[in-house]
Amino acid sequence: MIIAIVKIPLPGPKRPGAEVIRQSLESTRIFHEVKGLRRKYYLNGEAGGGGIYEFASRADAEAWFNAGWADWMEGRFGVRPTLELYENPVVLDNVAGEARVNGAPVPPPWGEGAS
């Protein structure tokens, strides 16, 4: 799994929450069809906006974040975004009460029989 972190440095104060929700929900029309995109978390903060993307594979992430992607984003937001890609081999899911390695559940280190 690949995690992509996109930061969009926007000037001024933090954007109003209702505006962010409206714009984010509208953009789901684009992102729900992106090949290999499992989840996208929309971000809003004092330094601007952005997103955290969970992709099934590096190939899927690189296909989306292609050579024209930053230009497209700059056209939408008026500023150039930054992008970082990370491999994500281990996930702790406290909601589900499990740990996963490369997408597969593993016996949790805190469970029965853990030392």
HUSUL-V936533 format. One record per backbone hydrogen bond with DSSP energy under -0.5 kcal/mol. NH is the residue of the N-H (numbers start at 0). CO is the residue of the C=O. If there is no record, write none. Layout:
# HUSUL-V936533
NH/CO
NH/CO
This chain:
# HUSUL-V936533
1/54
2/85
3/52
4/83
5/3
5/50
6/81
7/48
8/6
9/7
9/46
19/15
20/16
21/17
22/18
23/19
24/20
25/21
26/22
27/23
27/24
28/25
29/26
30/26
31/27
32/29
33/30
36/33
37/35
37/53
38/53
40/51
41/39
42/49
44/47
47/44
48/7
49/42
50/5
51/40
52/3
52/50
53/38
54/1
54/52
55/35
60/56
61/57
62/58
63/59
64/60
65/63
68/65
69/65
71/67
72/68
73/69
74/70
75/71
76/72
77/73
81/6
83/4
85/2
87/0
90/99
92/90
92/97
93/91
96/92
97/92
98/105
99/90
100/103
101/88
103/100
105/98
110/107
113/110
